[in-house]
Amino acid sequence: MNRFERSPINAVEAQVQYLDGDFRVVRPGSFVRCAVTAEPIPLEELRYWDVDRQEAYATPQAKLIRLGVTAHV
């Protein structure tokens, strides 16, 4: 499964504690939701999060949006 596929119907959202450089699964599940897009992120693909806000992000761009940073073309 990749981030662009829908979650299986029986998939359960995990509860995760985000740490510096790592995360700890508090409640087992197969995915978390992006704080910006709400898309499911499989735990094995989770790469971006904010320790202070305790939020996950699907992409680096989602994190920048959350921070209010806009890209100039």
ABEGO torsion letter per residue (X at the ends): XBAABBBBAABBBBBBBBBBGBBBBABBBABBBBAAAGBBBBAAABABBBAAAGBBBABAAAAAAAAGBBBBX
